[in-house]
Amino acid sequence: MKPVIVFCGFAIILIIWQVVLKSEMITERLLQSLTDGDLSERDEVWRRVLPIWNENPIWGVGTTGYEYLTSYNIGRTVSPHNVILEILCLSGVVGLFFYLVFLFRIFRIGWKTFTQNGSLQSLLLLIPVGGLLLSAQLLQVKIGWVIFAYIIAHDVYRCPKDIVGIPADKGNLKWLHSGELA
């Protein structure tokens, strides 16, 4: 069953890729970005945002400090469209450490769900999250947090009942109504 699912996943990705390549507008934009080195002015934003982190590398400047400094340096509040860089500016190396631990645990839950239950769903949902991490604004995009919540809830639902305080042999809730707890 797993090879069929993997094959179908690759087939879907291939079909989507072909549709994207057939779109003349998208193809022209990709080629222009490659030849001109155009990152939609992200390289300029990164160049102006990096000094904010360089001046406060351990703790960052916080949300209000970031908004003030980008408005002052760039003329408007902007997102660097890179979650790692934004977290470094907002909360420094300390905040980045905790965010990376959080991401590692989410990805580990997705991998555990796949290896123990054969469910690819969590891993497949993490693919767009990986793309959003480096190229978009994942911190304010709700879909990223919904995916994280789904993966955690899926793991909590599937974990053995004795881990969450319910004896494994009492998995159903009849023991709760009968007054029997031990």
LOMARGU-705905 format. One line per field, with one value per residue: residue number from 1; y, x, z of N, C-alpha, C in turn. Coordinates in steps of 0.1 Angstrom, whole numbers, plus 5000, padded with zeros to 4 digits. Layout:
BEGIN
pos [NUM:...]
n_py [Y:...]
n_px [X:...]
n_pz [Z:...]
ca_py [Y:...]
ca_px [X:...]
ca_pz [Z:...]
c_py [Y:...]
c_px [X:...]
c_pz [Z:...]
This chain:
BEGIN
pos [1:2:3:4:5:6:7:8:9:10:11:12:13:14:15:16:17:18:19:20:21:22:23:24:25:26:27:28:29:30:31:32:33:34:35:36:37:38:39:40:41:42:43:44:45:46:47:48:49:50:51:52:53:54:55:56:57:58:59:60:61:62:63:64:65:66:67:68:69:70:71:72:73:74:75:76:77:78:79:80:81:82:83:84:85:86:87:88:89:90:91:92:93:94:95:96:97:98:99:100:101:102:103:104:105:106:107:108:109:110:111:112:113:114:115:116:117:118:119:120:121:122:123:124:125:126:127:128:129:130:131:132:133:134:135:136:137:138:139:140:141:142:143:144:145:146:147:148:149:150:151:152:153:154:155:156:157:158:159:160:161:162:163:164:165:166:167:168:169:170:171:172:173:174:175:176:177:178:179:180:181:182]
n_py [4988:5012:5018:5024:5048:5065:5066:5077:5102:5113:5114:5132:5155:5157:5163:5187:5202:5202:5217:5241:5248:5250:5274:5304:5329:5324:5309:5328:5346:5331:5325:5352:5359:5341:5349:5377:5378:5386:5390:5399:5423:5413:5408:5434:5442:5423:5431:5455:5447:5429:5444:5451:5427:5422:5442:5434:5406:5385:5387:5400:5425:5426:5428:5454:5470:5460:5468:5496:5501:5490:5507:5531:5526:5517:5529:5519:5494:5462:5428:5404:5382:5357:5335:5326:5348:5368:5359:5359:5387:5395:5380:5372:5350:5334:5331:5320:5295:5283:5283:5267:5243:5238:5235:5212:5193:5192:5182:5158:5145:5143:5125:5103:5096:5087:5065:5048:5045:5045:5066:5091:5117:5138:5143:5151:5174:5190:5198:5222:5240:5239:5252:5277:5286:5296:5313:5329:5343:5329:5332:5349:5338:5320:5294:5278:5276:5262:5238:5229:5227:5207:5185:5181:5176:5153:5135:5134:5123:5098:5087:5063:5056:5054:5072:5097:5097:5080:5047:5022:4998:5007:5021:5029:5050:5039:5031:5056:5064:5044:5048:5035:5037:5028]
n_px [5008:5020:5039:5022:5009:5031:5039:5016:5017:5041:5033:5012:5027:5043:5024:5014:5037:5041:5018:5025:5048:5037:5023:5027:5032:5042:5065:5080:5085:5100:5123:5132:5138:5159:5178:5182:5187:5168:5150:5126:5131:5139:5165:5175:5159:5167:5194:5190:5177:5193:5213:5198:5195:5222:5230:5216:5221:5216:5191:5174:5151:5124:5089:5078:5101:5112:5093:5095:5123:5125:5106:5119:5145:5138:5116:5091:5072:5083:5083:5109:5104:5115:5115:5135:5153:5136:5128:5153:5157:5135:5136:5162:5191:5184:5156:5154:5166:5147:5125:5135:5137:5110:5101:5116:5105:5079:5084:5095:5073:5057:5073:5073:5046:5044:5063:5053:5026:5022:5011:5012:5002:5008:5035:5033:5017:5036:5053:5045:5049:5076:5085:5073:5088:5113:5107:5085:5060:5056:5050:5028:5009:4981:4975:4998:5001:4977:4983:5005:4990:4972:4989:5000:4977:4968:4988:4985:4960:4964:4983:4993:4969:4977:4999:4988:4975:4954:4947:4959:4945:4920:4909:4885:4858:4841:4850:4852:4826:4817:4830:4853:4887:4913]
n_pz [5000:5008:4987:4966:4975:4977:4950:4939:4951:4940:4914:4915:4922:4900:4880:4889:4886:4859:4851:4862:4847:4822:4823:4810:4821:4847:4840:4826:4846:4865:4849:4845:4871:4876:4856:4861:4887:4904:4933:4940:4954:4978:4985:4990:5011:5030:5033:5046:5069:5082:5098:5120:5134:5138:5157:5179:5187:5206:5221:5203:5190:5196:5188:5186:5185:5162:5142:5145:5139:5112:5099:5103:5090:5064:5056:5058:5075:5070:5059:5060:5045:5052:5076:5094:5095:5103:5129:5141:5142:5157:5182:5186:5189:5210:5208:5182:5187:5204:5186:5165:5179:5184:5158:5150:5168:5158:5131:5138:5151:5128:5113:5131:5131:5105:5104:5125:5120:5093:5080:5057:5058:5077:5071:5044:5047:5059:5038:5023:5045:5049:5026:5031:5052:5044:5023:5025:5047:5074:5101:5105:5089:5089:5081:5083:5111:5116:5104:5120:5145:5137:5133:5158:5173:5160:5167:5195:5197:5186:5204:5229:5255:5281:5283:5284:5308:5311:5319:5297:5294:5300:5279:5268:5278:5298:5323:5336:5341:5357:5380:5386:5388:5391]
ca_py [5000:5024:5022:5030:5061:5073:5067:5087:5115:5118:5116:5145:5166:5159:5169:5202:5208:5204:5228:5254:5251:5254:5287:5312:5340:5318:5305:5340:5352:5323:5328:5365:5359:5335:5357:5390:5377:5394:5383:5408:5433:5407:5410:5448:5442:5415:5440:5466:5441:5422:5452:5451:5416:5424:5450:5428:5392:5375:5388:5406:5438:5425:5432:5469:5475:5456:5477:5509:5501:5488:5519:5541:5523:5514:5538:5512:5481:5452:5415:5399:5370:5347:5333:5326:5361:5376:5355:5365:5401:5397:5374:5369:5336:5326:5328:5311:5282:5277:5281:5255:5231:5236:5229:5199:5184:5190:5173:5145:5140:5139:5113:5092:5092:5080:5053:5040:5042:5045:5078:5102:5129:5148:5147:5158:5187:5198:5203:5237:5247:5240:5263:5290:5290:5304:5322:5336:5348:5318:5336:5355:5330:5311:5280:5272:5273:5252:5225:5225:5222:5194:5174:5178:5169:5139:5127:5133:5114:5084:5082:5053:5063:5055:5083:5109:5096:5070:5034:5016:4988:5014:5030:5035:5058:5032:5032:5069:5065:5034:5052:5027:5045:5021]
ca_px [5000:5029:5045:5011:5007:5043:5038:5005:5022:5050:5025:5005:5037:5047:5013:5014:5049:5038:5009:5032:5057:5029:5019:5037:5036:5051:5078:5088:5089:5111:5135:5136:5144:5172:5188:5184:5190:5157:5144:5115:5137:5142:5179:5176:5152:5176:5206:5187:5172:5204:5220:5190:5199:5237:5231:5210:5221:5212:5177:5166:5146:5110:5080:5077:5114:5114:5085:5101:5135:5123:5100:5130:5155:5133:5105:5078:5074:5084:5087:5120:5100:5124:5112:5147:5159:5127:5129:5166:5155:5125:5140:5176:5195:5176:5143:5156:5168:5134:5117:5140:5133:5096:5100:5122:5095:5068:5088:5097:5060:5052:5080:5069:5033:5046:5070:5046:5012:5022:5003:5020:4994:5015:5047:5028:5013:5048:5060:5044:5054:5091:5086:5070:5099:5124:5104:5073:5058:5049:5047:5015:5000:4973:4975:5010:4998:4967:4990:5012:4980:4967:4999:5001:4964:4968:4997:4979:4948:4969:4992:4987:4961:4984:5008:4981:4969:4943:4953:4958:4934:4907:4909:4872:4854:4832:4856:4850:4812:4814:4837:4865:4898:4926]
ca_pz [5000:5008:4974:4958:4980:4973:4936:4936:4956:4930:4902:4917:4922:4886:4873:4893:4881:4844:4849:4865:4836:4810:4825:4804:4830:4857:4834:4823:4859:4870:4841:4848:4884:4875:4848:4866:4901:4910:4944:4944:4963:4991:4989:4995:5025:5039:5035:5056:5081:5089:5108:5132:5142:5142:5168:5191:5183:5216:5224:5193:5194:5198:5177:5184:5181:5148:5134:5146:5131:5098:5094:5102:5080:5051:5053:5060:5081:5060:5063:5052:5038:5056:5090:5102:5096:5111:5143:5146:5145:5168:5195:5186:5188:5220:5202:5171:5193:5208:5174:5158:5188:5181:5144:5151:5174:5148:5121:5145:5152:5115:5110:5139:5126:5093:5107:5133:5115:5079:5076:5051:5058:5084:5063:5032:5051:5062:5026:5021:5056:5047:5016:5037:5062:5038:5012:5028:5060:5081:5114:5105:5080:5098:5076:5089:5125:5116:5101:5132:5154:5133:5135:5172:5177:5154:5175:5208:5195:5184:5214:5239:5265:5294:5283:5287:5321:5311:5317:5284:5293:5302:5268:5266:5290:5307:5337:5342:5346:5367:5393:5387:5382:5392]
c_py [5013:5028:5029:5045:5070:5075:5078:5101:5121:5121:5130:5157:5168:5166:5184:5209:5211:5215:5241:5257:5255:5268:5297:5323:5335:5315:5317:5346:5344:5325:5342:5366:5352:5343:5370:5390:5385:5385:5391:5418:5426:5409:5424:5448:5434:5424:5450:5460:5435:5431:5452:5439:5417:5432:5444:5413:5382:5375:5394:5419:5438:5430:5447:5475:5472:5466:5491:5510:5499:5501:5530:5539:5522:5523:5532:5499:5470:5438:5410:5387:5358:5345:5333:5340:5370:5372:5360:5380:5403:5392:5369:5354:5328:5322:5319:5297:5276:5274:5268:5242:5228:5229:5215:5189:5182:5180:5159:5138:5135:5126:5101:5087:5084:5066:5043:5036:5042:5056:5089:5116:5140:5153:5155:5173:5196:5203:5217:5245:5249:5251:5276:5295:5299:5314:5330:5341:5339:5323:5342:5348:5319:5296:5272:5267:5262:5238:5220:5220:5208:5183:5171:5171:5155:5130:5124:5123:5100:5079:5072:5061:5064:5067:5096:5107:5086:5057:5028:5006:4994:5024:5036:5042:5052:5032:5045:5070:5055:5037:5044:5034:5037:5008]
c_px [5009:5034:5034:5009:5019:5042:5027:5010:5032:5043:5018:5015:5041:5036:5013:5026:5047:5028:5016:5041:5049:5023:5030:5042:5045:5064:5086:5093:5100:5124:5140:5143:5158:5182:5191:5188:5180:5150:5132:5119:5140:5156:5182:5170:5162:5188:5203:5182:5183:5211:5211:5193:5214:5239:5225:5209:5215:5197:5168:5160:5131:5102:5079:5090:5116:5106:5090:5113:5134:5116:5110:5140:5150:5122:5091:5082:5073:5087:5099:5116:5110:5122:5124:5152:5149:5127:5142:5164:5146:5130:5154:5179:5187:5163:5144:5158:5155:5125:5121:5137:5119:5094:5105:5112:5083:5072:5090:5083:5055:5060:5076:5055:5035:5052:5061:5032:5011:5014:5013:5014:5002:5027:5043:5024:5025:5056:5058:5049:5069:5093:5083:5081:5109:5120:5091:5072:5050:5044:5033:5005:4994:4974:4987:5007:4987:4973:4998:5002:4975:4977:5000:4989:4963:4977:4991:4968:4953:4978:4985:4980:4969:4994:5001:4973:4957:4949:4949:4946:4920:4905:4895:4868:4844:4837:4853:4836:4809:4821:4850:4877:4911:4925]
c_pz [5000:4995:4965:4962:4976:4958:4932:4940:4945:4917:4903:4916:4907:4877:4876:4887:4866:4842:4852:4853:4823:4811:4821:4813:4841:4852:4832:4836:4865:4862:4843:4861:4884:4867:4855:4881:4910:4921:4949:4955:4977:4995:4995:5009:5034:5042:5046:5069:5089:5100:5121:5141:5147:5154:5181:5188:5193:5218:5214:5198:5197:5187:5175:5180:5166:5139:5134:5137:5116:5092:5093:5091:5066:5047:5055:5068:5071:5066:5054:5043:5040:5071:5099:5105:5105:5126:5149:5150:5157:5181:5195:5185:5198:5214:5190:5176:5196:5196:5166:5166:5185:5168:5144:5157:5165:5137:5126:5147:5139:5111:5118:5135:5114:5096:5115:5127:5100:5072:5070:5053:5065:5077:5051:5036:5055:5050:5024:5033:5054:5036:5022:5047:5056:5027:5014:5042:5068:5095:5115:5096:5089:5094:5082:5104:5126:5113:5113:5143:5150:5135:5149:5177:5172:5162:5189:5207:5194:5194:5223:5250:5278:5295:5287:5300:5322:5309:5304:5283:5296:5291:5265:5279:5299:5321:5344:5348:5357:5380:5395:5380:5382:5385]
